[in-house]
Amino acid sequence: MKINISKIILSLSAALIAFSAQAADVKAPDQVAQEATGQIQQLLKDNHAKYKADNKLYYKTVNDVVVPHFDVPYIGRLVLGRNAKTATEDQRTRFQNAFKDMLIRSYANVMLDNYDSVKVSWQPLRMAAGATDVTVNSSLLRDGKQPVPVGFVMHLVNNDWKIYDITVENISVVINFRTQINAEIQKSGLDSVITRMESGDYSAKPKS
């Protein structure tokens, strides 16, 4: 089954929109998502021209406001896969940060262009009592196009729900990126991949 890069970008954008609020108390993951919807949209509405003119300011806003809702270290380990076991602590940290920054660069401009046209429809949360891992299911709604099923895979980290994967049409974004990046690591080495990601000269395209 093919997965379209544009759908992934829009889905990641929706994730930024949906999980941008700070929760003072532990809340159900879907409650956090629904209450958060609109915060980043409002920021973009109020500062759209400013962010268009200053990408660095926009990237910093995304990083400061939204990224804390993602379990970046865990995502980094998942994407590295077996390479995480042989990587040094410095390599793991650099890879986590570089991968996060690469994602921000990949979808930031799309988010700017679509912040007011992409809507999220939430499905009822199905979670067993005491569960610490759950998928919040939703659909991306765009005018004139078929809804795109999106799942936000979350777990509890220090009493906060954090995203560690996103599924698009039931396909894991993490697994898709892991397939490509691990092939690149085998070909040129982890340090080379990290350096390219840090320099911005890398664009992960999930394998079809």
C-alpha positions as CSV (number, residue, x, y, z in Angstrom):
1,M,0.0,0.0,0.0
2,K,1.5,3.3,-1.0
3,I,1.7,6.3,1.3
4,N,1.8,9.8,-0.1
5,I,4.4,12.2,1.3
6,S,1.9,15.1,1.1
7,K,-0.5,13.2,3.3
8,I,2.2,12.6,5.8
9,I,3.1,16.3,5.8
10,L,-0.5,17.3,6.2
11,S,-0.9,14.8,9.0
12,L,2.1,16.0,10.8
13,S,0.8,19.5,10.4
14,A,-2.5,18.4,11.9
15,A,-0.6,16.8,14.8
16,L,1.1,20.1,15.5
17,I,-2.3,21.8,15.4
18,A,-3.9,19.2,17.6
19,F,-1.4,18.8,20.3
20,S,-0.1,22.4,20.9
21,A,-1.8,23.2,24.2
22,Q,-0.2,22.8,27.6
23,A,-2.2,20.8,30.0
24,A,-1.8,21.6,33.7
25,D,-3.5,18.4,34.8
26,V,-3.3,14.9,33.4
27,K,-6.2,14.6,30.9
28,A,-7.4,11.9,28.6
29,P,-5.4,12.1,25.3
30,D,-8.4,12.9,23.2
31,Q,-9.5,15.6,25.6
32,V,-6.0,17.2,25.3
33,A,-6.2,17.0,21.5
34,Q,-9.7,18.5,21.2
35,E,-9.0,21.3,23.7
36,A,-5.7,22.1,21.9
37,T,-7.3,22.3,18.5
38,G,-7.1,25.9,17.4
39,Q,-4.2,27.2,19.5
40,I,-1.6,26.9,16.8
41,Q,-4.2,28.0,14.2
42,Q,-4.8,31.1,16.2
43,L,-1.0,31.8,16.4
44,L,-0.8,31.3,12.6
45,K,-3.8,33.5,12.0
46,D,-2.4,36.3,14.2
47,N,1.2,36.0,12.9
48,H,0.9,34.5,9.4
49,A,2.6,37.4,7.6
50,K,5.3,37.5,10.3
51,Y,6.0,33.8,10.0
52,K,6.0,33.9,6.2
53,A,8.7,36.6,6.4
54,D,10.7,35.0,9.1
55,N,11.0,31.2,8.9
56,K,13.5,31.0,11.7
57,L,10.9,32.7,14.1
58,Y,8.3,30.3,12.8
59,Y,10.4,27.2,13.3
60,K,11.3,28.3,16.8
61,T,7.6,28.8,17.6
62,V,6.8,25.3,16.4
63,N,9.7,23.9,18.4
64,D,8.9,25.8,21.6
65,V,5.1,25.3,21.5
66,V,4.5,22.0,19.9
67,V,7.5,19.7,20.0
68,P,7.2,19.2,23.8
69,H,4.1,17.1,23.1
70,F,6.2,14.6,21.1
71,D,8.4,12.0,22.8
72,V,11.4,13.0,20.7
73,P,14.0,10.7,22.3
74,Y,11.7,7.7,22.0
75,I,10.9,8.6,18.3
76,G,14.6,8.9,17.6
77,R,15.2,5.4,19.0
78,L,12.3,3.9,17.1
79,V,13.5,5.5,13.8
80,L,17.1,4.4,14.4
81,G,15.9,0.8,15.0
82,R,18.8,-1.6,15.5
83,N,21.3,1.2,14.9
84,A,20.3,2.7,18.2
85,K,22.0,-0.2,20.0
86,T,25.4,0.6,18.5
87,A,25.2,4.4,18.4
88,T,26.9,6.4,21.0
89,E,24.9,8.6,23.4
90,D,26.2,11.7,21.5
91,Q,25.1,10.1,18.2
92,R,21.6,9.3,19.5
93,T,21.1,12.8,20.9
94,R,22.3,14.4,17.7
95,F,20.1,12.1,15.6
96,Q,17.0,12.8,17.7
97,N,17.5,16.6,17.4
98,A,18.4,16.5,13.7
99,F,15.4,14.2,12.9
100,K,13.1,16.6,14.8
101,D,14.5,19.6,13.0
102,M,14.2,17.8,9.6
103,L,10.5,17.2,10.2
104,I,9.9,20.8,11.2
105,R,11.6,22.0,8.0
106,S,9.7,19.4,5.9
107,Y,6.2,20.4,6.9
108,A,6.5,24.0,8.3
109,N,5.8,25.7,5.0
110,V,2.9,23.3,4.2
111,M,1.5,24.1,7.6
112,L,1.6,27.8,6.9
113,D,-0.2,27.3,3.6
114,N,-2.9,25.0,5.0
115,Y,-3.5,26.1,8.6
116,D,-7.0,27.4,7.8
117,S,-8.1,24.8,5.3
118,V,-7.4,21.5,7.1
119,K,-9.9,20.4,9.7
120,V,-9.8,17.4,12.1
121,S,-12.7,15.1,12.9
122,W,-12.2,13.1,16.1
123,Q,-13.4,9.6,16.7
124,P,-14.5,8.4,20.2
125,L,-11.6,7.3,22.3
126,R,-11.3,3.6,23.0
127,M,-9.0,3.1,25.9
128,A,-9.0,0.5,28.7
129,A,-8.9,1.7,32.3
130,G,-5.4,2.2,33.4
131,A,-3.9,2.1,29.9
132,T,-0.7,3.9,29.3
133,D,-0.6,3.5,25.5
134,V,-3.4,4.5,23.2
135,T,-4.1,5.6,19.6
136,V,-6.3,8.6,19.2
137,N,-8.1,8.2,15.8
138,S,-9.2,11.0,13.6
139,S,-9.7,12.0,10.0
140,L,-8.3,15.0,8.1
141,L,-11.0,16.8,6.2
142,R,-10.1,18.9,3.1
143,D,-12.5,20.5,0.7
144,G,-13.3,18.3,-2.3
145,K,-11.0,15.5,-1.2
146,Q,-11.5,12.1,0.5
147,P,-11.0,12.1,4.3
148,V,-7.6,10.8,5.4
149,P,-7.6,8.5,8.4
150,V,-4.9,9.6,10.9
151,G,-4.0,8.0,14.2
152,F,-1.9,9.7,16.9
153,V,-0.1,6.9,18.8
154,M,0.6,8.2,22.4
155,H,1.9,7.0,25.7
156,L,2.2,8.3,29.2
157,V,5.6,9.9,30.0
158,N,5.8,11.4,33.5
159,N,2.0,11.8,33.6
160,D,1.9,13.6,30.3
161,W,0.5,12.0,27.1
162,K,3.1,12.3,24.3
163,I,3.0,11.3,20.7
164,Y,5.5,8.7,19.5
165,D,4.1,7.8,16.1
166,I,1.5,8.8,13.6
167,T,-0.4,6.5,11.3
168,V,-1.7,7.7,7.9
169,E,-4.2,5.3,6.3
170,N,-3.0,2.7,8.9
171,I,0.6,3.0,7.8
172,S,3.2,4.0,10.5
173,V,5.1,7.2,9.7
174,V,8.0,6.0,12.0
175,I,8.3,2.7,10.2
176,N,8.4,4.4,6.8
177,F,11.1,6.8,7.8
178,R,13.0,4.0,9.6
179,T,13.1,1.9,6.4
180,Q,14.7,4.7,4.4
181,I,17.0,6.1,7.0
182,N,18.4,2.7,8.0
183,A,19.2,2.0,4.4
184,E,21.0,5.3,4.2
185,I,22.9,4.5,7.4
186,Q,24.0,1.1,6.0
187,K,25.2,2.8,2.8
188,S,27.1,5.9,4.2
189,G,27.2,5.5,8.0
190,L,25.3,7.1,10.9
191,D,27.6,10.1,11.3
192,S,27.2,11.0,7.6
193,V,23.4,10.8,7.8
194,I,23.4,12.9,11.0
195,T,25.7,15.5,9.4
196,R,23.5,15.8,6.3
197,M,20.4,16.1,8.4
198,E,22.0,18.8,10.6
199,S,23.0,20.8,7.5
200,G,19.5,20.6,6.0
201,D,20.8,18.6,3.1
202,Y,18.5,15.6,3.7
203,S,14.9,15.0,3.0
204,A,13.5,11.7,4.2
205,K,10.9,10.4,1.8
206,P,9.0,7.4,3.2
207,K,9.3,4.3,1.1
208,S,6.2,3.5,-1.0
